[in-house]
Amino acid sequence: MKIKSLALLCASLFPLYASAAQPQIERYVVSFPQGDRVAYQGASASAFPDGLPVGVGSGLHFLRKEGDDLLFTTLTDRGPNADAPKTGKRESKIFVNPDYTPLLMTIRVGNNKAEAIDAHPLHDEQGNISGLPLPEGFIGATNEAALSESLQLLGSDKRGLDTEGITSDGNGGYWICDEYGPFIAHISADGKILQKYGPQAESSEQSVAGGLPNIVKWRQPNRGFEGLTRMPDGRIIAAVQSTLDIDGKSKNSARFTRLVSFDPATGKTASYGYPIDIDAYKKAKDAKVGDIVALDDQRLLLIEQGADKEKNMRNRIYLVDLSKASDLTSFDKQPPEFDDEAALKSRGIVLASKQLVVDLRALGWQQEKVEGLALIDNKTLAVINDNDFGVRTELTDALSGKDKMDDYTADGKGHLLVDGEVVKTKIAVRPLDKPESENELWIISLPDAL
């Protein structure tokens, strides 16, 4: 459904452009004409009579034009999940449908509507994969407990993926990325995983896949690779969502997050620093990359977002230039995540350069996140949010003065506890309100070419 089209008179929002021409925006809510829904038969099923909405938008790639229609490929993430209290010392998530398989879908934009069609479950030679976290002890394990809606501890899965970005492989298939490993994977057009790469294990470490720099194993939990793109020369660039937390000590000191380069033809890797808007956030870890898309062999567009010091959301698209950026690989024995600006300079480390292209909040973007970014042509972009499958959790029968998830712990056996004692408080699954429950897609026509 097309929401509206608007022209904005704020040329100052676009510092890359001298033109006074107005950017144009077309806004759509993605619909599912084939009736795609996620099965849900839990205790709150009456609140979801048709099941859960499918949550596309974790990645976006422009495929082609067909007449006046625009075709994109998109992904869901690991499936419907929502906040839960810690299980012991482990962070927890409630997996509303533990059997969910991440999907590859097509979005067709035309005739004043955007429709998601042609769903393909991600699978390998053993069958459909899951979105459950990796087992403890493996690189990529998030120290995260997966709970059922009844707060029973679920298992883990070495094949689990939390998919977040997609780009073409140039031959009809795709590359995707994931937040767990963090992994990048080569898949076929119908969603079969052909090859998977992750942080290369060292010494006694166990890994599901290797071939990528070991240092990215220090991604914050659930903040692995959030976006990726294929450069014209064939290299894959994958963006770590937030600052690395090396030995649990660097997430608030690092001035950058990592852009990892991988050449499928040679296996060669490199790593570049994308400088976050560090002064905008209360803590450096609050900055998040949403997605990336290549312009040429040295330049890409990147979404940076997160809550600022006043807890206001920021959603900005930057043009990032890697041409003078240092390959951090040779510096990683003393990780530059611990360096301040002066130390980076003294070591000869140059971060990527950046320029603001679009401030989406200033254009009227209301969704919390932008998780998909696509380049239609050198003047036209597309962005999309992830609606988290339209679910949230809330406490019921909360104790007086205990109205937050963090006030409780879960025992993994169906109970919530306060100070080690079982309480009657429960967790209920509830629908997200609109517009948060919707997948919103914008087509942005820029005043001048990138």
Disulfide bonds with the S-S distance in Angstrom:
none
